[in-house]
């Protein structure tokens, strides 16, 4: 991400989103396969459609302020993505918007991410252990907050967040789903990693991938 060290401006947010779109494209078939086991087999397709629409918005001239940009993205995902993915990811970005300034520092960015997560919780009523995207995002943002509180720079904090997101994703495997279509399977959902948690981990990985050892790349 760009600008002064540990500062996140609109260009940084745009690169984060473009990297997330790339990761979704790379993992579309994996997301679909995961969803085929416990859902409608459309998570990969829906996320791909949504992020293609986001990239089209970016290519068409994205907003110049971080808050306006994530608001654009949220509205695009809500309108273009079917299933639960559009409303949940759309709400995530829409709720981020009020917390982002023109050049947010690490703490402000973390607060915006937390606001996004709170929006997901409000929309989907997810709790820990429900086998949803919450199970990847919540530990990720806890790790991010903890690392920043310890005085680590944003680069290190986002790497810690990505590791926690991956661990949270993997932890959904032994869970029985309690939300969404997967919940209809009950114990038969055990043994399958949640597709929403998987795409959520990619969202955090996309942020960490842009960070170098000196701060924000």
N, C-alpha and C positions, 0 to 999 in steps of 0.2 A: 504494500500500500504506500501512498505517495505523500510528499510534503516533508515537513520536519519530522524528526524521529518521534515515533509513537503518536503521530497525528493522522487522522483519517478524514480525507476530503472526498468530494464527489468522484474524482477520478479513481481513488482507492476503492470506493464502494463499487464503481463500475467494473473494475478489474476483478473484484471478489465475485460479482455476479456472473461475469463471463467465465471465470474459472469453474464456478458451480455448474454452469451450463455444459461446459466441456466434460466435467466428471459425470453428470447425468447421462450425456451421450455415450460415454465410455462404458457405463454400467447399466444402460437401459435394459439389456436382456437379462442381467442378473436381478434387477429389481422386479422385472416381470415374472421371472421364475420363482422368486421368493413369494410374490403375491399369488401366483398360481397355486401354491401349496396351501394358503390359508385365506385367500381373498378372491377378488374378481379377475386376477391376472392382468390388471390394467395399470398398475402403479408406474411401471417403467414408461409405458406409452403416455400416460397422463402427464408425468413429470417432464418427459421429453417435449411434449406439445407446449406445456407451459413455459419451459425455459427457452424454447425456440421463439415464442412470442415475446419473452423478455428481451432476448437478443435483438429482435426486430425493433423493439422500442429503443434500445440503446443505439442501434445503427441509425435510427431515424433522428437522432439528436436528443440525448438524454438531458434531464434536468441538471442544472448547474449547482444545486445545493443538495447535500446528502439526504436531508429530510424529504425534499421533493422527489428525489430519485427513488428512495425506497417506497414512498407512497405510490409513485407510478408503477413500480414493480408489483406492489401488493394488489392494486386495482387490476392490473393485467392478469395476475394469477387467478384472482377471484372470477374474472369474466371468461377466462380461456380454458381453465382446467376443470375436468369433471371429477366426480367422486368426492372423497373427503379431502384430497390433496390440495385442491385449489382454495377452498375456504380456509384451511388450516395454515398453509404457507402464505396465502394472501394476508390473513390476519396477522401472522408473524411480522411481516414487513410493514403493514399499516400501523401496527402498534409500536414498531421501532421508531417511526418517523418523528413523533414529538420529542423524543429524547436525543435526537441528533442535531448538533450545531454545524456551522460551516466547516469547521475542522476539529472534529471531536478528538479528545485525547483517549488514552487507553481506558481510563475509568468511565468516561462518558460512553464510549463504544460498548463496554461491558454492560453498562446500565441500559443501553438501548436494546442489546440482545436479551437482557433479562425481561424488559418490557414486552418484547416479542414473544418470549416464552409464556409470560403471564397471559398474553392474548390467546395463545394456543390453548392454555388451560381453561380459560373462560369459554372459549368456543367449543372445545371438545370434552371438557370435564374430565380430562385425563389426570390420573394420579400415579405415583411410583408403582411399578409392577403391573400396570395395566397392559403392557406389551404394545407400546405406541412410540411415536417419535419423541414423546416426553422423556422416555427412558434413556435416550441418547443425549438430548439437549440439556436436561437438568444437571446431570453430572458434569457435562462439558462446561456449563456456565458457572457451576460451583467451583470447578478447578480454575477457571479463568479468574474469578473473583479472588480466590485464595492466593493465586500466584501474584496477582497485582498487589494484594495486601502485604505480601512478603517483600515487595519492592522489586520484583522481577520485571523486566521490560516487556513490552507488548509481544515481541517476537517469542520469547520464552513462554509467556502466558498463553498465547494462542496454540503453541505446540502442546502444552499441557492440556489445554481444552480439547484438542483433536484426539489426543490419546485417551482422555476420559470418555469422549463421545464414542470412540471405537469400542472401548470396554463396555459402555452402556448398551451399545448395539448388540454386542455378542451376548450380553447377559439376558437379552430377550429370548434367546433360544429355549431355555428351560421353563420359561413362563407359560402359563395358560392365559390366553387373551381374555380381557374383560371389557374391551371396547371394540366397536366396529364390527364388520362382517366376520372377522376371525373369531369373535366371541361366540358365534353360533356353533363353532366346532368344539368348544369346551376343552377338555383334556387332549383332544386330537390336535390342537394347535401347539402343544408342547413338542419341542424338538425342531421348531422352525424359527429362524431369525426373522424379526418383524421387518417388512419392507419399508415402512415409514421411518423406523429407527435407522435403517440403513441409508436412506436418502438424507436424513437429518445429519448423520455422521459425515456425509459428503459435503454438506453445507459448511460444517465446521472445518473440515479438511481443506476446503477451498480457501478459507481465510488464512489458515496456517501455512498453506502452500505459497502464499504471496509474501511471506515474511522471511527476511534474511537475518543474519546474526547481529546486524547493527541497528535493528529497529524495524521500521516499516519500509518494505521494498517498493 
